[in-house]
């Protein structure tokens, strides 16, 4: 079978099997165990081609969505216009404008720090309101940068949320807050848990779908 998909090969002493991945830039990598023949890479790409093509389409859509922002960044569903200022080291919001460092090397980190601070201010009152409604309490609130999780609730009541949720529409953030707050009452994902979520966030399924399809666009 013809294999015209470009890919790179990386050998690994730790790999026990052939693995194929597609990164955010659309580059395909095949990881081979040290003793595997090169032909194993081609065979894996041919076998997984339908999955690879779906991933390539997804990454292309993500890049297009990010490019469509232009000189803006989303904030709970509203665009903030970016204005670079020479000499600035700390990001500041002025109305619908985000004043950012002109230094392109340091600007992303400064912007992320601003979003982290904003996330704490946005999430804390939402979480407080949700726990009051549920008649429960939490012990700690952390803002993190998880790659695969939007939020978490520990058995001790420690709550964690991903700052990237501020790049999503406000109802999506509200859903995640309710989701984790409901775990203070029901720690699993049983029917009782989802019934509790629905009681407080009736359209939660819509927001779950949004995160499933659009979550990968929540990057700077």
N, C-alpha and C positions, 0 to 999 in steps of 0.2 A: 504494500500500500504506500502511496506517495505521502511523504511527510514534509510539507513546506512551511511548517511553523518554526520560526527561529527560537532557539533556546540555548541556554548556557549550561554547562555541566560543572558540578562541584563534587569533588570526592571528599568523603568524611570517614575517619576511623571510627566515629561513634555511630554512624548509620548502620542499622541492621537490615534495612530494606530500601528499595528505591522510593524516593519521594519527589513529588512535583508540586511546585508552588508558583503563584502569579502575584507579583508585588503591585503596589499602588501605581507604579509607572507603566505597568503592562509588560514587564519583563518576566519571561518564563525561565525558571531554574529547575534543573533536575539534579537531585542529590543522590550520588551513587556510593554504596559501600566500597571500601578500598579495593576489594577483589572482584567486583562486578565488571563484566565486559562493557565496553562503550555501547555496544548494540542494545544493552538493557535500557539505556536512556531513550533511544529512538522508539523502542517497543512500548515504553511507558507513555510517551507523548502520543503515540498513535492510539493506544488504548483509551487514554483520558482526554482525547481531543474534544469531545462534546463538552466536558466539564471545563477544559481550558478555554474554549471559545466563549462559554457563558461568563467565566471570570473576566476575560478580556473585554467583553461587552460591558460588564459592570464597572470595571475600572475606567473604561473610556467615558461612561456616563458620569461617573464621579468627577473626572477631570473636567468634563464639559460644564457640569454644574458649578464647580469651583471657579472656572474661568468666567462664567456668566456673571459672577458677582462684580467683576470690574474692580474699582477702587473702593469696595465696601466690604463689610463683614456683617453677618446676621447677628442680631441680638434679640432673642425671644420672639422671632418672627418679623422684626423690623430691621431695615438696613442702617448701618452706621457708616457714614462717609469717612474714609481714612484721609488724614492730612499729616504729611510728614513734616517735622520741624527740626532743622539742624540744631544740634546741641542738646536736644531733649533726650532724657534717659528713662523717664517714667511716663507711662501712658495716662492720659487724662481725657475724660469725656466732657464735651461741651455741647449740650443739646443733642442733636443727631450727628455730631461730628466726633470722631475719635482722633485725638492728637497723639501721634506716635513718633518714635525716633526716626530720623532720616537715615540712620545707619542701617542698611539692609541686613547686615550680619547679626545685629543685636535686636532688631525690631521684633521678630517673631517671639523671642523669649520674653520681652517686655510686654507684648500683647497678651501672651498666655498668663503672665502674672496678673495682669489687670482682670482678665476673665476669671481667674481663680478667686480673686478678691470679690468680684461682683457676684460670683456663684454663691459664696458664703452669705452675702447680704440678701440674695434672692431666695435661697433655699431655706434658710433658718426660719423666717416667718411662715413660710408655707408648711414646713414640717411641724412647727409649733401648733399651727391651726389644725393640722391633720391629727396630731396625737391628742389634742384636746377633744376633738370630735369623736375619737376612738376610745377615749377614757384611759389612755395609757401614756407612758413617758419613755424618753430615750436617754441614754447616758452620755453620748458624745456624738458630735457631728464633725466629719472630716470631708474635705474636698480633695479629690485625687485625680489621677490621670490614667485610669485603667484603659487597657486596649480593648478588652472584650466585655466589660461590664459597665452598665450605666448607674448602678447603685447596689448597695448591699446592706443587710441588717444582721448583726451578730446576735447570738443567743443572749449576750449581756446587754443588748440594747444600743450598741454602738452603730451609728449610721454613717454610711459613706456614699458620696455622690460624685459623678464624673463632671468636671467643670465644662466639658464639651456640650452638656445639655443646654447651656445658654446659647449655643448656636442653633438650637431647634426652636420651633414655635412654642410659645408659652404653655398651651394645653398639653404638649408632650412632656414638658418638665413637670407640670402638675400631676400627670399620670404617674410618672416615675416616683415622685414623692409619695403619692397615695399608695403605690405598689409596695414600697419599702415600709411605709408606716403600718400598712396592714399586716406585714410580717411580724410586727410587735405583738399582734394578737394571734396570728396563725403562721407558724414558721415554715410550713411546706407550701406546695402549690396544689393542694387538694381542691375539690369543688367548693368546699367551705371558704377557702381563701379567695377564689375568684368571685364567689358570691359577695363576699365582703368588699372586694375591690369595686365590683359593679354597683353596689349600693352607694358608694361614695364618688365613683367616677363612671357614670353609666356608659359613656362612649369610649371606655378604655381600649376596646379591641381596635378601634380606628387608630389610636395613638401607638399601639403595639405594632400594627402594620406599618405605620409611618417609620418607626425606628428600624424595623426589619428591612425596609426598602431604601430608606434615606440615611440611615445611621452612619454609613461610611462617608457621607459628605460632611459630617460634622468635624471638620479639621480646619486649621488656619490656612 
